């Protein structure tokens, strides 16, 4: 018969095991609490994302637009040979984006162009004054080639995407150097949509750029034609006599604004107040179809062309909106 000695008592769990067990339970509780806090945070973030509207921005390489639209409409890339109604074209881009991204709000339009010593031209100053438009200037070298525009586009695209300021970017350009800008924005979760202008033959956008973007869209001759006018020896106001070629003075802004109000009255009478209610949320922008109708009707009333005269077209739209807003 074996007897246990006082020096060697029967085996029992070591006393130190109990504190370890308590410590393990404490660790598990802390982990569980951390997981719960993380889940609560994710729930709040997802709820915030679900209620935050998407935002898009439009990035326009003006050099590409002038060259491609000029070539398509009047057969030349030389800016001195034609006028581009930048304001009308920007409004058309905004209207197109509104239809493509119906549940998204516009952040702004970025208009990238070149200027000597980065000093705004009169035309660029007019564009910079448009609502929701930011003009960013690169330089022009001795051969009138843009320098630094691609890097400006990349900087803006990457910064806005990194700060979650945009979810979608409409990029209008064609240079292969823009590939890095697309990749940078996509790396932060933004979707980049490449818009281009129809080329008469072949392509006017680099294939590597086409491969990288999330979607593509091309604007045809019918879309671009209203915004490009070949320059003549005199302004299109030469209508004082049938076939005489004598030039009359252009109308004042107040005159054009009054005509805009007249067209608005006609438009409202033909369509009714329901159409007005649909139009008002888009102020100060008009859908492309309405803007074109306004221009055609106004030119008929004035007996002259407003193409290529952004200041008068702006007065025309102001008059149109003035009348509509008094009727709501």
ChimeraX attribute file (.defattr): number of C-alpha atoms within 10 A of each C-alpha:
attribute: neighborCount
match mode: 1-to-1
recipient: residues
	/A:1	3
	/A:2	4
	/A:3	7
	/A:4	9
	/A:5	8
	/A:6	7
	/A:7	6
	/A:8	8
	/A:9	9
	/A:10	8
	/A:11	6
	/A:12	6
	/A:13	7
	/A:14	7
	/A:15	8
	/A:16	8
	/A:17	10
	/A:18	11
	/A:19	10
	/A:20	11
	/A:21	11
	/A:22	11
	/A:23	12
	/A:24	12
	/A:25	12
	/A:26	12
	/A:27	12
	/A:28	12
	/A:29	12
	/A:30	12
	/A:31	12
	/A:32	12
	/A:33	12
	/A:34	12
	/A:35	12
	/A:36	12
	/A:37	12
	/A:38	12
	/A:39	12
	/A:40	12
	/A:41	12
	/A:42	12
	/A:43	12
	/A:44	12
	/A:45	11
	/A:46	12
	/A:47	11
	/A:48	11
	/A:49	11
	/A:50	10
	/A:51	8
	/A:52	10
	/A:53	13
	/A:54	19
	/A:55	18
	/A:56	25
	/A:57	25
	/A:58	25
	/A:59	22
	/A:60	23
	/A:61	22
	/A:62	20
	/A:63	19
	/A:64	21
	/A:65	21
	/A:66	20
	/A:67	17
	/A:68	24
	/A:69	26
	/A:70	25
	/A:71	17
	/A:72	21
	/A:73	21
	/A:74	16
	/A:75	15
	/A:76	17
	/A:77	19
	/A:78	12
	/A:79	14
	/A:80	9
	/A:81	14
	/A:82	20
	/A:83	17
	/A:84	24
	/A:85	22
	/A:86	22
	/A:87	20
	/A:88	22
	/A:89	18
	/A:90	21
	/A:91	19
	/A:92	22
	/A:93	20
	/A:94	22
	/A:95	18
	/A:96	14
	/A:97	19
	/A:98	17
	/A:99	11
	/A:100	10
	/A:101	15
	/A:102	10
	/A:103	10
	/A:104	19
	/A:105	15
	/A:106	17
	/A:107	15
	/A:108	16
	/A:109	22
	/A:110	22
	/A:111	24
	/A:112	23
	/A:113	23
	/A:114	25
	/A:115	19
	/A:116	15
	/A:117	11
	/A:118	13
	/A:119	13
	/A:120	18
	/A:121	12
	/A:122	9
	/A:123	12
	/A:124	19
	/A:125	12
	/A:126	15
	/A:127	20
	/A:128	17
	/A:129	11
	/A:130	15
	/A:131	11
	/A:132	13
	/A:133	17
	/A:134	16
	/A:135	19
	/A:136	21
	/A:137	22
	/A:138	21
	/A:139	17
	/A:140	18
	/A:141	13
	/A:142	7
	/A:143	6
	/A:144	11
	/A:145	12
	/A:146	20
	/A:147	16
	/A:148	14
	/A:149	23
	/A:150	20
	/A:151	15
	/A:152	16
	/A:153	23
	/A:154	20
	/A:155	14
	/A:156	16
	/A:157	26
	/A:158	22
	/A:159	16
	/A:160	19
	/A:161	21
	/A:162	17
	/A:163	9
	/A:164	14
	/A:165	16
	/A:166	24
	/A:167	20
	/A:168	23
	/A:169	24
	/A:170	22
	/A:171	24
	/A:172	23
	/A:173	24
	/A:174	25
	/A:175	16
	/A:176	15
	/A:177	15
	/A:178	21
	/A:179	20
	/A:180	17
	/A:181	23
	/A:182	25
	/A:183	20
	/A:184	19
	/A:185	25
	/A:186	22
	/A:187	13
	/A:188	16
	/A:189	15
	/A:190	24
	/A:191	20
	/A:192	25
	/A:193	20
	/A:194	22
	/A:195	23
	/A:196	22
	/A:197	25
	/A:198	21
	/A:199	17
	/A:200	14
	/A:201	7
	/A:202	7
	/A:203	12
	/A:204	17
	/A:205	21
	/A:206	15
	/A:207	13
	/A:208	14
	/A:209	20
	/A:210	17
	/A:211	11
	/A:212	17
	/A:213	19
	/A:214	15
	/A:215	13
	/A:216	14
	/A:217	13
	/A:218	12
	/A:219	14
	/A:220	16
	/A:221	14
	/A:222	9
	/A:223	15
	/A:224	21
	/A:225	15
	/A:226	17
	/A:227	21
	/A:228	21
	/A:229	18
	/A:230	17
	/A:231	15
	/A:232	9
	/A:233	5
	/A:234	10
	/A:235	14
	/A:236	18
	/A:237	18
	/A:238	18
	/A:239	17
	/A:240	14
	/A:241	10
	/A:242	8
	/A:243	8
	/A:244	9
	/A:245	13
	/A:246	12
	/A:247	14
	/A:248	14
	/A:249	10
	/A:250	16
	/A:251	13
	/A:252	10
	/A:253	17
	/A:254	13
	/A:255	15
	/A:256	26
	/A:257	24
	/A:258	19
	/A:259	23
	/A:260	28
	/A:261	21
	/A:262	19
	/A:263	24
	/A:264	21
	/A:265	15
	/A:266	12
	/A:267	19
	/A:268	16
	/A:269	10
	/A:270	10
	/A:271	10
	/A:272	10
	/A:273	14
	/A:274	9
	/A:275	12
	/A:276	16
	/A:277	12
	/A:278	9
	/A:279	17
	/A:280	15
	/A:281	10
	/A:282	12
	/A:283	10
	/A:284	12
	/A:285	19
	/A:286	22
	/A:287	18
	/A:288	18
	/A:289	10
	/A:290	13
	/A:291	18
	/A:292	15
	/A:293	13
	/A:294	23
	/A:295	20
	/A:296	14
	/A:297	17
	/A:298	24
	/A:299	16
	/A:300	11
	/A:301	14
	/A:302	14
	/A:303	12
	/A:304	17
	/A:305	18
	/A:306	22
	/A:307	20
	/A:308	23
	/A:309	15
	/A:310	18
	/A:311	13
	/A:312	20
	/A:313	24
	/A:314	18
	/A:315	20
	/A:316	29
	/A:317	23
	/A:318	19
	/A:319	23
	/A:320	25
	/A:321	22
	/A:322	16
	/A:323	19
	/A:324	20
	/A:325	11
	/A:326	7
	/A:327	11
	/A:328	9
